[in-house]
Amino acid sequence: MFTFSDNKGHNHQVFRDKPESKLSLALLPKSFVASESDILSWEPATKIFEESDQFIVDVELPGIAPDMVDATVKDDCIAVQGAVSQSSDSMYKFDSEDGPFSVNIALPAQVVKNNVTQKHENGILTLYLPKKNQSVPVPIKINFEN
């Protein structure tokens, strides 16, 4: 189950872990503007570290192949998304997340998007995002002539 707010500030709960959860989507208020895939997606756990010259973002994606993940960077935002399907008819118990996932992260500064590097190890996607050089203010001497 998870809770979300619509554009009028009303809180709603959606039950994802029950097969009949798709039926509850029909009960959502018409003021909520989102697709079914947006509502039924899950958000992986993330950790964000800031160093003097870069941000490091860890996204926990255990059991998900790197080719099933997309990441995009724009200015000071990063989005990681994909999908995983691990269930099968013969599975007795399934405690992992399944289906589409996405996480959007706003960083406190812009990054150099062409220099982003990554590694995928032990179920953790690590993104290294170098900070864009911030322009340093230059004082201007102002002369008043009377």
N, C-alpha and C positions, 0 to 999 in steps of 0.2 A: 504494500500500500504506500502511496505517496500523496502529498498534498500540494496543490498549486493554487495560485490566485489568478482570477480572470482580470480583464481590463477594467472592471468596476470595483475591484478590491474584495470580491467574494472568494472565500476559501472553499476548495473542493477536494474530495479524496477520491482516488482511483485505485482499485485493487488490481494489481498486475499479476498476482500469483495464483489467481483462480481462472479456470478455463472460461468462465462466463464473463470475464472482465470486459470483453469487447461490447457486451450488452450495456454496460454502465456508461459507455461513451454516448449513447443516445440520450442519456439523462442530463448531459452537460448543458449549461445555459448557452443560448445562441450568441451571447455577447463574447464568449470565449472563441478566439480565432486561432486555431491550430489544427494541424493535420493529425490523423490517428497515429502516424508514426512518431510525431513529436511527443505525444502524450505517453506512448508505450515504450519510449527509449529509456535507457538507464545511463547514469553518469558514473564513469570510473573514478576511483579515488585518485587524487592528485596531491603532489607536494611541490611547492614553488620556493626556490631559494634565490636570493639576490646577492650577487658579488659585486665588486666595484666595477667590473667591466662586462658582466653578463648576468642573465637570468638562467637558472637551471630548473626545468620542469620535469618531474617524474610522474608518469601516468601508469597506474597499475592495470595491466592487461594480461593476466595469467591465462595461458592456453590459447591466446589469439595470435595467429601468424602475422608477421609484419605486413604482408601483402593485403591484409584485410583492414588496414588502418590508413586513413588519410589525415594529413595535418596541413593546415594553411596558416600563414602569418600575414597580418595586415597592420602596419603601423605598430600600435601597442596592444594588439589582440592576437590571440592564437586560438585556433579551433582544432580539435582532434575528434574524428568521427569514424565510424565503421559499423560493422555488424558481425555477430558471431552466432553460429547455430551449432550447439553441442548436444542437443537432445536427440534421442532416438527412441524407437518403439520398444526396444529391449531394456531401456534404462529404468532401473528400479527407483533410484533417488537422484535428484538433481538440485544442488544447492547453489550453483553458480548462476550468474546473470546470463541471459540469453536474449538475442535479438539485436536491434540497432542500439548504438550508444553514441553519445556525443558529450563533449565538455568544451565550454567556451571560457577563456581566461583573459581578463583585462589586466595588462601589466602596467605598472606605474610609470613606465617610460617607453619610448619607441625603441625598436630593435632593428638591426641591419638584417633584413629578411633574406638577402642573398648569401649570407654567411652562417645560416643556421645549420648546425650539425646534430646528429642523433645517433643513438645506439639502442639496441633492443636486446636486453639480456635478463634472463631469469624472470620473464613475465613483466618486466618494467621497461617502458619506453622512456628514454631520457632525451630531452631536447635541450641543446645548448644554444641560447639566443643572445648573441652579442649586442650590447647596448649601442644605440646610435649616439655619436658624439653630440652632446648638447652644446649649442653655441654659448660662448662665454660673453656676458655683457661687457661692453667696452665703454668706459666713462667718456663723456663728451664734455669738454670745458666750454662753458657758455660765457661769453663776454657781453656785458651790457654797456652800451655806449649811450651816454646822455647828451 
